[in-house]
Amino acid sequence: MPYACGVVVHLTSALIVRDWLSRYFAVDASPVKHLVMLAPASFGSSLAHMGRSVLGRAMKGFVRRQEGQGR
């Protein structure tokens, strides 16, 4: 391999780079040696919605707070 590089990606581009690497390169032959993903797209949104549901409110004690505030 003539070169190795690092990649910094954000949001959806993290999914694209991961897919590209897994499709076209073996683990030991990847041209990317360092991959930094900033806020990659994931299933975190669905978990956040579940926390706002009745079950989530019941576990928090039915107290309405803005996310990011203390207990």
mmJSON file of the N, C-alpha and C atoms, coordinates in Angstrom:
{"data_MODEL":{"atom_site":{
"group_PDB":["ATOM","ATOM","ATOM","ATOM","ATOM","ATOM","ATOM","ATOM","ATOM","ATOM","ATOM","ATOM","ATOM","ATOM","ATOM","ATOM","ATOM","ATOM","ATOM","ATOM","ATOM","ATOM","ATOM","ATOM","ATOM","ATOM","ATOM","ATOM","ATOM","ATOM","ATOM","ATOM","ATOM","ATOM","ATOM","ATOM","ATOM","ATOM","ATOM","ATOM","ATOM","ATOM","ATOM","ATOM","ATOM","ATOM","ATOM","ATOM","ATOM","ATOM","ATOM","ATOM","ATOM","ATOM","ATOM","ATOM","ATOM","ATOM","ATOM","ATOM","ATOM","ATOM","ATOM","ATOM","ATOM","ATOM","ATOM","ATOM","ATOM","ATOM","ATOM","ATOM","ATOM","ATOM","ATOM","ATOM","ATOM","ATOM","ATOM","ATOM","ATOM","ATOM","ATOM","ATOM","ATOM","ATOM","ATOM","ATOM","ATOM","ATOM","ATOM","ATOM","ATOM","ATOM","ATOM","ATOM","ATOM","ATOM","ATOM","ATOM","ATOM","ATOM","ATOM","ATOM","ATOM","ATOM","ATOM","ATOM","ATOM","ATOM","ATOM","ATOM","ATOM","ATOM","ATOM","ATOM","ATOM","ATOM","ATOM","ATOM","ATOM","ATOM","ATOM","ATOM","ATOM","ATOM","ATOM","ATOM","ATOM","ATOM","ATOM","ATOM","ATOM","ATOM","ATOM","ATOM","ATOM","ATOM","ATOM","ATOM","ATOM","ATOM","ATOM","ATOM","ATOM","ATOM","ATOM","ATOM","ATOM","ATOM","ATOM","ATOM","ATOM","ATOM","ATOM","ATOM","ATOM","ATOM","ATOM","ATOM","ATOM","ATOM","ATOM","ATOM","ATOM","ATOM","ATOM","ATOM","ATOM","ATOM","ATOM","ATOM","ATOM","ATOM","ATOM","ATOM","ATOM","ATOM","ATOM","ATOM","ATOM","ATOM","ATOM","ATOM","ATOM","ATOM","ATOM","ATOM","ATOM","ATOM","ATOM","ATOM","ATOM","ATOM","ATOM","ATOM","ATOM","ATOM","ATOM","ATOM","ATOM","ATOM","ATOM","ATOM","ATOM","ATOM","ATOM","ATOM","ATOM","ATOM","ATOM","ATOM","ATOM"],
"id":[1,2,3,4,5,6,7,8,9,10,11,12,13,14,15,16,17,18,19,20,21,22,23,24,25,26,27,28,29,30,31,32,33,34,35,36,37,38,39,40,41,42,43,44,45,46,47,48,49,50,51,52,53,54,55,56,57,58,59,60,61,62,63,64,65,66,67,68,69,70,71,72,73,74,75,76,77,78,79,80,81,82,83,84,85,86,87,88,89,90,91,92,93,94,95,96,97,98,99,100,101,102,103,104,105,106,107,108,109,110,111,112,113,114,115,116,117,118,119,120,121,122,123,124,125,126,127,128,129,130,131,132,133,134,135,136,137,138,139,140,141,142,143,144,145,146,147,148,149,150,151,152,153,154,155,156,157,158,159,160,161,162,163,164,165,166,167,168,169,170,171,172,173,174,175,176,177,178,179,180,181,182,183,184,185,186,187,188,189,190,191,192,193,194,195,196,197,198,199,200,201,202,203,204,205,206,207,208,209,210,211,212,213],
"type_symbol":["N","C","C","N","C","C","N","C","C","N","C","C","N","C","C","N","C","C","N","C","C","N","C","C","N","C","C","N","C","C","N","C","C","N","C","C","N","C","C","N","C","C","N","C","C","N","C","C","N","C","C","N","C","C","N","C","C","N","C","C","N","C","C","N","C","C","N","C","C","N","C","C","N","C","C","N","C","C","N","C","C","N","C","C","N","C","C","N","C","C","N","C","C","N","C","C","N","C","C","N","C","C","N","C","C","N","C","C","N","C","C","N","C","C","N","C","C","N","C","C","N","C","C","N","C","C","N","C","C","N","C","C","N","C","C","N","C","C","N","C","C","N","C","C","N","C","C","N","C","C","N","C","C","N","C","C","N","C","C","N","C","C","N","C","C","N","C","C","N","C","C","N","C","C","N","C","C","N","C","C","N","C","C","N","C","C","N","C","C","N","C","C","N","C","C","N","C","C","N","C","C","N","C","C","N","C","C","N","C","C","N","C","C"],
"label_atom_id":["N","CA","C","N","CA","C","N","CA","C","N","CA","C","N","CA","C","N","CA","C","N","CA","C","N","CA","C","N","CA","C","N","CA","C","N","CA","C","N","CA","C","N","CA","C","N","CA","C","N","CA","C","N","CA","C","N","CA","C","N","CA","C","N","CA","C","N","CA","C","N","CA","C","N","CA","C","N","CA","C","N","CA","C","N","CA","C","N","CA","C","N","CA","C","N","CA","C","N","CA","C","N","CA","C","N","CA","C","N","CA","C","N","CA","C","N","CA","C","N","CA","C","N","CA","C","N","CA","C","N","CA","C","N","CA","C","N","CA","C","N","CA","C","N","CA","C","N","CA","C","N","CA","C","N","CA","C","N","CA","C","N","CA","C","N","CA","C","N","CA","C","N","CA","C","N","CA","C","N","CA","C","N","CA","C","N","CA","C","N","CA","C","N","CA","C","N","CA","C","N","CA","C","N","CA","C","N","CA","C","N","CA","C","N","CA","C","N","CA","C","N","CA","C","N","CA","C","N","CA","C","N","CA","C","N","CA","C","N","CA","C","N","CA","C","N","CA","C"],
"label_alt_id":[null,null,null,null,null,null,null,null,null,null,null,null,null,null,null,null,null,null,null,null,null,null,null,null,null,null,null,null,null,null,null,null,null,null,null,null,null,null,null,null,null,null,null,null,null,null,null,null,null,null,null,null,null,null,null,null,null,null,null,null,null,null,null,null,null,null,null,null,null,null,null,null,null,null,null,null,null,null,null,null,null,null,null,null,null,null,null,null,null,null,null,null,null,null,null,null,null,null,null,null,null,null,null,null,null,null,null,null,null,null,null,null,null,null,null,null,null,null,null,null,null,null,null,null,null,null,null,null,null,null,null,null,null,null,null,null,null,null,null,null,null,null,null,null,null,null,null,null,null,null,null,null,null,null,null,null,null,null,null,null,null,null,null,null,null,null,null,null,null,null,null,null,null,null,null,null,null,null,null,null,null,null,null,null,null,null,null,null,null,null,null,null,null,null,null,null,null,null,null,null,null,null,null,null,null,null,null,null,null,null,null,null,null],
"label_comp_id":["MET","MET","MET","PRO","PRO","PRO","TYR","TYR","TYR","ALA","ALA","ALA","CYS","CYS","CYS","GLY","GLY","GLY","VAL","VAL","VAL","VAL","VAL","VAL","VAL","VAL","VAL","HIS","HIS","HIS","LEU","LEU","LEU","THR","THR","THR","SER","SER","SER","ALA","ALA","ALA","LEU","LEU","LEU","ILE","ILE","ILE","VAL","VAL","VAL","ARG","ARG","ARG","ASP","ASP","ASP","TRP","TRP","TRP","LEU","LEU","LEU","SER","SER","SER","ARG","ARG","ARG","TYR","TYR","TYR","PHE","PHE","PHE","ALA","ALA","ALA","VAL","VAL","VAL","ASP","ASP","ASP","ALA","ALA","ALA","SER","SER","SER","PRO","PRO","PRO","VAL","VAL","VAL","LYS","LYS","LYS","HIS","HIS","HIS","LEU","LEU","LEU","VAL","VAL","VAL","MET","MET","MET","LEU","LEU","LEU","ALA","ALA","ALA","PRO","PRO","PRO","ALA","ALA","ALA","SER","SER","SER","PHE","PHE","PHE","GLY","GLY","GLY","SER","SER","SER","SER","SER","SER","LEU","LEU","LEU","ALA","ALA","ALA","HIS","HIS","HIS","MET","MET","MET","GLY","GLY","GLY","ARG","ARG","ARG","SER","SER","SER","VAL","VAL","VAL","LEU","LEU","LEU","GLY","GLY","GLY","ARG","ARG","ARG","ALA","ALA","ALA","MET","MET","MET","LYS","LYS","LYS","GLY","GLY","GLY","PHE","PHE","PHE","VAL","VAL","VAL","ARG","ARG","ARG","ARG","ARG","ARG","GLN","GLN","GLN","GLU","GLU","GLU","GLY","GLY","GLY","GLN","GLN","GLN","GLY","GLY","GLY","ARG","ARG","ARG"],
"label_asym_id":["A","A","A","A","A","A","A","A","A","A","A","A","A","A","A","A","A","A","A","A","A","A","A","A","A","A","A","A","A","A","A","A","A","A","A","A","A","A","A","A","A","A","A","A","A","A","A","A","A","A","A","A","A","A","A","A","A","A","A","A","A","A","A","A","A","A","A","A","A","A","A","A","A","A","A","A","A","A","A","A","A","A","A","A","A","A","A","A","A","A","A","A","A","A","A","A","A","A","A","A","A","A","A","A","A","A","A","A","A","A","A","A","A","A","A","A","A","A","A","A","A","A","A","A","A","A","A","A","A","A","A","A","A","A","A","A","A","A","A","A","A","A","A","A","A","A","A","A","A","A","A","A","A","A","A","A","A","A","A","A","A","A","A","A","A","A","A","A","A","A","A","A","A","A","A","A","A","A","A","A","A","A","A","A","A","A","A","A","A","A","A","A","A","A","A","A","A","A","A","A","A","A","A","A","A","A","A","A","A","A","A","A","A"],
"label_entity_id":["1","1","1","1","1","1","1","1","1","1","1","1","1","1","1","1","1","1","1","1","1","1","1","1","1","1","1","1","1","1","1","1","1","1","1","1","1","1","1","1","1","1","1","1","1","1","1","1","1","1","1","1","1","1","1","1","1","1","1","1","1","1","1","1","1","1","1","1","1","1","1","1","1","1","1","1","1","1","1","1","1","1","1","1","1","1","1","1","1","1","1","1","1","1","1","1","1","1","1","1","1","1","1","1","1","1","1","1","1","1","1","1","1","1","1","1","1","1","1","1","1","1","1","1","1","1","1","1","1","1","1","1","1","1","1","1","1","1","1","1","1","1","1","1","1","1","1","1","1","1","1","1","1","1","1","1","1","1","1","1","1","1","1","1","1","1","1","1","1","1","1","1","1","1","1","1","1","1","1","1","1","1","1","1","1","1","1","1","1","1","1","1","1","1","1","1","1","1","1","1","1","1","1","1","1","1","1","1","1","1","1","1","1"],
"label_seq_id":[1,1,1,2,2,2,3,3,3,4,4,4,5,5,5,6,6,6,7,7,7,8,8,8,9,9,9,10,10,10,11,11,11,12,12,12,13,13,13,14,14,14,15,15,15,16,16,16,17,17,17,18,18,18,19,19,19,20,20,20,21,21,21,22,22,22,23,23,23,24,24,24,25,25,25,26,26,26,27,27,27,28,28,28,29,29,29,30,30,30,31,31,31,32,32,32,33,33,33,34,34,34,35,35,35,36,36,36,37,37,37,38,38,38,39,39,39,40,40,40,41,41,41,42,42,42,43,43,43,44,44,44,45,45,45,46,46,46,47,47,47,48,48,48,49,49,49,50,50,50,51,51,51,52,52,52,53,53,53,54,54,54,55,55,55,56,56,56,57,57,57,58,58,58,59,59,59,60,60,60,61,61,61,62,62,62,63,63,63,64,64,64,65,65,65,66,66,66,67,67,67,68,68,68,69,69,69,70,70,70,71,71,71],
"pdbx_PDB_ins_code":[null,null,null,null,null,null,null,null,null,null,null,null,null,null,null,null,null,null,null,null,null,null,null,null,null,null,null,null,null,null,null,null,null,null,null,null,null,null,null,null,null,null,null,null,null,null,null,null,null,null,null,null,null,null,null,null,null,null,null,null,null,null,null,null,null,null,null,null,null,null,null,null,null,null,null,null,null,null,null,null,null,null,null,null,null,null,null,null,null,null,null,null,null,null,null,null,null,null,null,null,null,null,null,null,null,null,null,null,null,null,null,null,null,null,null,null,null,null,null,null,null,null,null,null,null,null,null,null,null,null,null,null,null,null,null,null,null,null,null,null,null,null,null,null,null,null,null,null,null,null,null,null,null,null,null,null,null,null,null,null,null,null,null,null,null,null,null,null,null,null,null,null,null,null,null,null,null,null,null,null,null,null,null,null,null,null,null,null,null,null,null,null,null,null,null,null,null,null,null,null,null,null,null,null,null,null,null,null,null,null,null,null,null],
"Cartn_x":[0.852,0.0,0.902,0.703,1.602,1.377,0.199,-0.09,-1.09,-1.142,-2.147,-2.631,-3.902,-4.434,-5.36,-5.738,-6.738,-7.921,-9.094,-10.313,-11.107,-11.604,-12.507,-13.839,-14.911,-16.22,-17.267,-18.399,-19.485,-20.813,-21.695,-23.05,-23.112,-23.847,-24.1,-22.837,-21.871,-20.636,-19.916,-20.154,-19.567,-20.103,-21.403,-21.99,-21.446,-21.271,-20.775,-19.347,-18.488,-17.092,-16.994,-17.765,-17.742,-18.183,-19.24,-19.717,-18.663,-18.067,-17.033,-15.855,-15.426,-14.303,-14.651,-15.838,-16.201,-16.451,-16.918,-17.173,-15.906,-14.984,-13.889,-12.524,-12.407,-11.091,-11.174,-10.166,-10.024,-9.528,-9.718,-9.345,-7.865,-7.016,-5.573,-5.083,-5.95,-5.541,-6.219,-6.822,-7.537,-6.556,-6.849,-5.991,-6.205,-7.294,-7.6,-7.104,-6.171,-5.622,-6.243,-6.766,-7.398,-8.715,-9.81,-11.133,-11.747,-12.008,-12.618,-14.023,-15.029,-16.418,-16.983,-17.396,-18.0,-19.51,-20.208,-21.67,-22.176,-21.717,-22.172,-23.652,-24.303,-25.702,-25.784,-26.743,-26.881,-28.329,-28.589,-29.943,-30.242,-29.458,-29.671,-30.978,-31.448,-32.69,-33.876,-33.919,-35.047,-35.017,-33.832,-33.733,-34.201,-33.916,-34.369,-35.888,-36.496,-37.96,-38.582,-37.957,-38.482,-38.422,-37.416,-37.304,-38.401,-38.993,-40.091,-41.446,-41.482,-42.741,-43.269,-44.425,-45.032,-44.105,-43.529,-42.617,-41.423,-40.868,-39.738,-40.101,-41.291,-41.733,-41.987,-42.521,-42.777,-41.462,-40.437,-39.156,-38.498,-38.823,-38.278,-39.158,-40.311,-41.203,-42.201,-42.525,-43.502,-43.156,-41.91,-41.485,-41.099,-41.706,-41.405,-40.199,-39.114,-37.888,-37.4,-36.645,-35.958,-34.767,-34.462,-33.287,-32.05,-31.08,-29.833,-29.806,-30.942,-30.962,-30.686,-30.244,-29.928,-31.151,-30.917,-32.019,-32.669],
"Cartn_y":[-1.171,0.0,1.24,2.121,3.262,4.377,4.453,5.554,5.11,5.846,5.651,7.028,7.144,8.457,8.372,9.525,9.647,10.403,10.149,10.789,11.304,12.536,13.111,13.34,12.75,12.844,13.294,13.767,14.27,13.732,13.369,12.906,11.76,11.929,10.838,10.378,11.256,10.844,9.745,9.642,8.554,7.213,7.137,5.9,5.576,6.585,6.38,5.858,6.455,6.021,4.608,4.302,2.945,1.92,2.219,1.311,1.138,2.225,2.19,1.318,1.507,0.709,-0.774,-1.088,-2.496,-3.182,-2.442,-3.044,-3.291,-2.348,-2.382,-2.742,-2.86,-3.12,-4.17,-4.999,-5.913,-5.093,-5.622,-4.877,-4.501,-5.394,-5.121,-4.391,-4.134,-3.465,-2.108,-1.578,-0.311,0.857,1.798,2.979,3.962,3.8,4.686,4.031,4.672,4.128,4.767,5.976,6.674,7.262,6.889,7.392,8.057,9.355,10.123,10.51,10.057,10.359,11.334,12.503,13.522,13.461,13.132,13.019,12.136,10.878,10.011,9.673,9.458,9.043,7.654,7.472,6.18,6.0,5.048,4.804,5.599,6.596,7.385,8.157,8.571,9.328,8.512,7.244,6.423,6.222,6.142,6.025,7.307,8.451,9.723,9.813,9.363,9.385,8.455,7.315,6.378,7.001,7.797,8.453,9.464,9.993,10.952,10.265,8.953,8.219,8.119,7.525,7.352,6.524,5.453,4.632,5.447,6.255,7.092,8.097,8.698,9.658,8.96,7.737,6.996,6.706,6.395,6.089,7.343,8.512,9.773,10.376,9.791,10.314,11.326,11.306,12.197,13.676,14.004,15.394,15.88,16.977,17.521,18.441,18.067,18.874,18.945,19.962,20.047,19.111,18.469,17.62,18.468,17.902,18.603,19.28,19.332,19.928,18.867,19.284,18.348,17.649,16.71,15.943,16.804],
"Cartn_z":[0.0,0.0,0.0,-0.97,-1.103,-0.091,0.508,1.437,2.494,3.568,4.615,5.015,5.343,5.681,6.873,7.352,8.396,7.829,8.362,7.863,9.055,8.942,9.93,9.231,9.77,9.123,10.132,9.616,10.457,9.945,10.846,10.569,9.566,8.479,7.536,6.819,6.652,5.98,6.763,8.062,8.845,8.359,8.09,7.568,6.182,5.358,3.996,4.019,4.825,4.893,5.459,6.505,7.064,6.031,5.273,4.237,3.144,2.698,1.664,2.099,3.336,3.836,3.918,4.416,4.567,3.225,2.221,0.913,0.099,0.127,-0.83,-0.249,1.058,1.635,2.725,2.796,3.929,5.119,6.312,7.522,7.508,7.091,7.107,5.86,4.862,3.631,3.45,4.481,4.381,4.227,3.31,3.202,4.353,5.095,6.217,7.497,8.143,9.386,10.619,10.485,11.599,11.11,11.762,11.398,12.621,12.504,13.587,13.133,13.897,13.549,14.574,14.108,14.965,14.807,15.862,15.873,14.74,14.681,13.593,13.733,12.605,12.615,13.234,14.129,14.799,15.222,16.07,16.542,17.815,18.129,19.325,19.316,18.145,18.053,18.549,18.162,18.598,20.103,20.685,22.134,22.817,22.215,22.783,22.746,21.667,21.577,22.61,22.84,23.828,25.227,25.494,26.793,27.037,25.973,26.107,26.218,26.062,26.104,27.538,27.693,29.013,29.913,29.363,30.149,30.619,29.718,30.096,31.175,31.049,32.065,33.392,33.353,34.587,35.313,34.566,35.197,35.77,35.205,35.712,36.798,37.067,38.095,37.579,36.283,35.661,35.816,36.013,36.117,34.728,34.28,32.955,33.043,32.412,32.379,30.938,30.665,29.399,29.433,28.289,28.226,28.452,29.109,29.381,30.742,31.428,32.757,33.804,34.935,36.013,36.569,37.449,38.052,39.05],
"occupancy":[1.0,1.0,1.0,1.0,1.0,1.0,1.0,1.0,1.0,1.0,1.0,1.0,1.0,1.0,1.0,1.0,1.0,1.0,1.0,1.0,1.0,1.0,1.0,1.0,1.0,1.0,1.0,1.0,1.0,1.0,1.0,1.0,1.0,1.0,1.0,1.0,1.0,1.0,1.0,1.0,1.0,1.0,1.0,1.0,1.0,1.0,1.0,1.0,1.0,1.0,1.0,1.0,1.0,1.0,1.0,1.0,1.0,1.0,1.0,1.0,1.0,1.0,1.0,1.0,1.0,1.0,1.0,1.0,1.0,1.0,1.0,1.0,1.0,1.0,1.0,1.0,1.0,1.0,1.0,1.0,1.0,1.0,1.0,1.0,1.0,1.0,1.0,1.0,1.0,1.0,1.0,1.0,1.0,1.0,1.0,1.0,1.0,1.0,1.0,1.0,1.0,1.0,1.0,1.0,1.0,1.0,1.0,1.0,1.0,1.0,1.0,1.0,1.0,1.0,1.0,1.0,1.0,1.0,1.0,1.0,1.0,1.0,1.0,1.0,1.0,1.0,1.0,1.0,1.0,1.0,1.0,1.0,1.0,1.0,1.0,1.0,1.0,1.0,1.0,1.0,1.0,1.0,1.0,1.0,1.0,1.0,1.0,1.0,1.0,1.0,1.0,1.0,1.0,1.0,1.0,1.0,1.0,1.0,1.0,1.0,1.0,1.0,1.0,1.0,1.0,1.0,1.0,1.0,1.0,1.0,1.0,1.0,1.0,1.0,1.0,1.0,1.0,1.0,1.0,1.0,1.0,1.0,1.0,1.0,1.0,1.0,1.0,1.0,1.0,1.0,1.0,1.0,1.0,1.0,1.0,1.0,1.0,1.0,1.0,1.0,1.0,1.0,1.0,1.0,1.0,1.0,1.0,1.0,1.0,1.0,1.0,1.0,1.0],
"B_iso_or_equiv":[0.0,0.0,0.0,0.0,0.0,0.0,0.0,0.0,0.0,0.0,0.0,0.0,0.0,0.0,0.0,0.0,0.0,0.0,0.0,0.0,0.0,0.0,0.0,0.0,0.0,0.0,0.0,0.0,0.0,0.0,0.0,0.0,0.0,0.0,0.0,0.0,0.0,0.0,0.0,0.0,0.0,0.0,0.0,0.0,0.0,0.0,0.0,0.0,0.0,0.0,0.0,0.0,0.0,0.0,0.0,0.0,0.0,0.0,0.0,0.0,0.0,0.0,0.0,0.0,0.0,0.0,0.0,0.0,0.0,0.0,0.0,0.0,0.0,0.0,0.0,0.0,0.0,0.0,0.0,0.0,0.0,0.0,0.0,0.0,0.0,0.0,0.0,0.0,0.0,0.0,0.0,0.0,0.0,0.0,0.0,0.0,0.0,0.0,0.0,0.0,0.0,0.0,0.0,0.0,0.0,0.0,0.0,0.0,0.0,0.0,0.0,0.0,0.0,0.0,0.0,0.0,0.0,0.0,0.0,0.0,0.0,0.0,0.0,0.0,0.0,0.0,0.0,0.0,0.0,0.0,0.0,0.0,0.0,0.0,0.0,0.0,0.0,0.0,0.0,0.0,0.0,0.0,0.0,0.0,0.0,0.0,0.0,0.0,0.0,0.0,0.0,0.0,0.0,0.0,0.0,0.0,0.0,0.0,0.0,0.0,0.0,0.0,0.0,0.0,0.0,0.0,0.0,0.0,0.0,0.0,0.0,0.0,0.0,0.0,0.0,0.0,0.0,0.0,0.0,0.0,0.0,0.0,0.0,0.0,0.0,0.0,0.0,0.0,0.0,0.0,0.0,0.0,0.0,0.0,0.0,0.0,0.0,0.0,0.0,0.0,0.0,0.0,0.0,0.0,0.0,0.0,0.0,0.0,0.0,0.0,0.0,0.0,0.0],
"pdbx_formal_charge":[null,null,null,null,null,null,null,null,null,null,null,null,null,null,null,null,null,null,null,null,null,null,null,null,null,null,null,null,null,null,null,null,null,null,null,null,null,null,null,null,null,null,null,null,null,null,null,null,null,null,null,null,null,null,null,null,null,null,null,null,null,null,null,null,null,null,null,null,null,null,null,null,null,null,null,null,null,null,null,null,null,null,null,null,null,null,null,null,null,null,null,null,null,null,null,null,null,null,null,null,null,null,null,null,null,null,null,null,null,null,null,null,null,null,null,null,null,null,null,null,null,null,null,null,null,null,null,null,null,null,null,null,null,null,null,null,null,null,null,null,null,null,null,null,null,null,null,null,null,null,null,null,null,null,null,null,null,null,null,null,null,null,null,null,null,null,null,null,null,null,null,null,null,null,null,null,null,null,null,null,null,null,null,null,null,null,null,null,null,null,null,null,null,null,null,null,null,null,null,null,null,null,null,null,null,null,null,null,null,null,null,null,null],
"auth_seq_id":[1,1,1,2,2,2,3,3,3,4,4,4,5,5,5,6,6,6,7,7,7,8,8,8,9,9,9,10,10,10,11,11,11,12,12,12,13,13,13,14,14,14,15,15,15,16,16,16,17,17,17,18,18,18,19,19,19,20,20,20,21,21,21,22,22,22,23,23,23,24,24,24,25,25,25,26,26,26,27,27,27,28,28,28,29,29,29,30,30,30,31,31,31,32,32,32,33,33,33,34,34,34,35,35,35,36,36,36,37,37,37,38,38,38,39,39,39,40,40,40,41,41,41,42,42,42,43,43,43,44,44,44,45,45,45,46,46,46,47,47,47,48,48,48,49,49,49,50,50,50,51,51,51,52,52,52,53,53,53,54,54,54,55,55,55,56,56,56,57,57,57,58,58,58,59,59,59,60,60,60,61,61,61,62,62,62,63,63,63,64,64,64,65,65,65,66,66,66,67,67,67,68,68,68,69,69,69,70,70,70,71,71,71],
"auth_comp_id":["MET","MET","MET","PRO","PRO","PRO","TYR","TYR","TYR","ALA","ALA","ALA","CYS","CYS","CYS","GLY","GLY","GLY","VAL","VAL","VAL","VAL","VAL","VAL","VAL","VAL","VAL","HIS","HIS","HIS","LEU","LEU","LEU","THR","THR","THR","SER","SER","SER","ALA","ALA","ALA","LEU","LEU","LEU","ILE","ILE","ILE","VAL","VAL","VAL","ARG","ARG","ARG","ASP","ASP","ASP","TRP","TRP","TRP","LEU","LEU","LEU","SER","SER","SER","ARG","ARG","ARG","TYR","TYR","TYR","PHE","PHE","PHE","ALA","ALA","ALA","VAL","VAL","VAL","ASP","ASP","ASP","ALA","ALA","ALA","SER","SER","SER","PRO","PRO","PRO","VAL","VAL","VAL","LYS","LYS","LYS","HIS","HIS","HIS","LEU","LEU","LEU","VAL","VAL","VAL","MET","MET","MET","LEU","LEU","LEU","ALA","ALA","ALA","PRO","PRO","PRO","ALA","ALA","ALA","SER","SER","SER","PHE","PHE","PHE","GLY","GLY","GLY","SER","SER","SER","SER","SER","SER","LEU","LEU","LEU","ALA","ALA","ALA","HIS","HIS","HIS","MET","MET","MET","GLY","GLY","GLY","ARG","ARG","ARG","SER","SER","SER","VAL","VAL","VAL","LEU","LEU","LEU","GLY","GLY","GLY","ARG","ARG","ARG","ALA","ALA","ALA","MET","MET","MET","LYS","LYS","LYS","GLY","GLY","GLY","PHE","PHE","PHE","VAL","VAL","VAL","ARG","ARG","ARG","ARG","ARG","ARG","GLN","GLN","GLN","GLU","GLU","GLU","GLY","GLY","GLY","GLN","GLN","GLN","GLY","GLY","GLY","ARG","ARG","ARG"],
"auth_asym_id":["A","A","A","A","A","A","A","A","A","A","A","A","A","A","A","A","A","A","A","A","A","A","A","A","A","A","A","A","A","A","A","A","A","A","A","A","A","A","A","A","A","A","A","A","A","A","A","A","A","A","A","A","A","A","A","A","A","A","A","A","A","A","A","A","A","A","A","A","A","A","A","A","A","A","A","A","A","A","A","A","A","A","A","A","A","A","A","A","A","A","A","A","A","A","A","A","A","A","A","A","A","A","A","A","A","A","A","A","A","A","A","A","A","A","A","A","A","A","A","A","A","A","A","A","A","A","A","A","A","A","A","A","A","A","A","A","A","A","A","A","A","A","A","A","A","A","A","A","A","A","A","A","A","A","A","A","A","A","A","A","A","A","A","A","A","A","A","A","A","A","A","A","A","A","A","A","A","A","A","A","A","A","A","A","A","A","A","A","A","A","A","A","A","A","A","A","A","A","A","A","A","A","A","A","A","A","A","A","A","A","A","A","A"],
"auth_atom_id":["N","CA","C","N","CA","C","N","CA","C","N","CA","C","N","CA","C","N","CA","C","N","CA","C","N","CA","C","N","CA","C","N","CA","C","N","CA","C","N","CA","C","N","CA","C","N","CA","C","N","CA","C","N","CA","C","N","CA","C","N","CA","C","N","CA","C","N","CA","C","N","CA","C","N","CA","C","N","CA","C","N","CA","C","N","CA","C","N","CA","C","N","CA","C","N","CA","C","N","CA","C","N","CA","C","N","CA","C","N","CA","C","N","CA","C","N","CA","C","N","CA","C","N","CA","C","N","CA","C","N","CA","C","N","CA","C","N","CA","C","N","CA","C","N","CA","C","N","CA","C","N","CA","C","N","CA","C","N","CA","C","N","CA","C","N","CA","C","N","CA","C","N","CA","C","N","CA","C","N","CA","C","N","CA","C","N","CA","C","N","CA","C","N","CA","C","N","CA","C","N","CA","C","N","CA","C","N","CA","C","N","CA","C","N","CA","C","N","CA","C","N","CA","C","N","CA","C","N","CA","C","N","CA","C","N","CA","C","N","CA","C","N","CA","C","N","CA","C"],
"pdbx_PDB_model_num":[1,1,1,1,1,1,1,1,1,1,1,1,1,1,1,1,1,1,1,1,1,1,1,1,1,1,1,1,1,1,1,1,1,1,1,1,1,1,1,1,1,1,1,1,1,1,1,1,1,1,1,1,1,1,1,1,1,1,1,1,1,1,1,1,1,1,1,1,1,1,1,1,1,1,1,1,1,1,1,1,1,1,1,1,1,1,1,1,1,1,1,1,1,1,1,1,1,1,1,1,1,1,1,1,1,1,1,1,1,1,1,1,1,1,1,1,1,1,1,1,1,1,1,1,1,1,1,1,1,1,1,1,1,1,1,1,1,1,1,1,1,1,1,1,1,1,1,1,1,1,1,1,1,1,1,1,1,1,1,1,1,1,1,1,1,1,1,1,1,1,1,1,1,1,1,1,1,1,1,1,1,1,1,1,1,1,1,1,1,1,1,1,1,1,1,1,1,1,1,1,1,1,1,1,1,1,1,1,1,1,1,1,1]
}}}
